[in-house]
Amino acid sequence: MTDHGERHDHDNSHDHDNSHDHGNSHGHGEGGDHHDHGSRSDGHDHGGHGDGHDHGDGEDHGHHHHDIDSVAVAVVTVSSSRSADEDPAGDYVAVAFEEAGHEVAVRELIPDDYDSVQGTVDRLAQRTDTDAVVTTGGTGVTPDDVTPEAVHGLFAKRLPGFSELFRRLSYEEIGTRTVGSRATAGVVSATPVFCLPGSENAVRLGVDEVILPEVGHLVGLAGRGIHDETEDAEGDATADVDAEPSDNDATADGDAEPSDGS
């Protein structure tokens, strides 16, 4: 697991002067041990089944064939004090995704405002060129931290395991201060949305140890059936275009018609 740097004074590492939420999410203890995907398929050998197959093989045939190798992510920085030129948390999300073989579809910087957060996440989740949304900032406990409230109303499904694992990893470094973090995740319009604190260390933890290992799997499951329908619709549209007569065909038909003088 990568070393996420020294422990910062959490009061200095957030979007706001009081630096509420983000410090509580900097724990990077033994994160690598928590998301070893091999553990899914190291398989409990069930000799009683006769064929001796493990559970990992079963999952691969059921769920994992929907995994997406490369996703397009929208990165949203929620802050009333930062600028696009000074956004280390957003920068880290973008670079980490690109280095992992994914792409950044769009980046936006919006204020700590309920309507701005809700409207932006809703709009980005519905874009056809966006597979996932990651926000940073606004997950603390001060009055202007409204990201969780803004997105919860959009969630068709919540992903409580994300918050649980994030705080568990955070606890390994900062102890009980992690209770002040309200990092959250869910599915909006078949698009996974992850809301992280605003400090760079917290973002490193969430992206490296939780989001990147699972984003392709979650995108594939959240959009299961929808992606297939979209591909089918695009195929039908192409077939319809191919079936339409061209201008040359129309001209040829016109040439074949008798003229008025015949």
Secondary structure, 3 states (H helix, E strand, C coil): CCCCCCCCCHHHCCCCCCCHHHHCCCCCCCHHHHCCCHHHHCCCCCHHHCCCCCHHHHHHHHCHHHCCCCCEEEEEEECCCCECCECHHHHHHHHHHHHCCCEEEEEEEECCCHHHHHHHHHHHHCCCCCCEEEEECCCCCCCCCCHHHHHHCCCCEECHHHHHHHHHHHHHHHHHHHHHCCCEEEEECCEEEEEECCCHHHHHHHHHHHHHHHHHHHHHHHCCCHHHHHHHHHHHHHHHHHHCCCHHHHHHHHHHCCCCCC
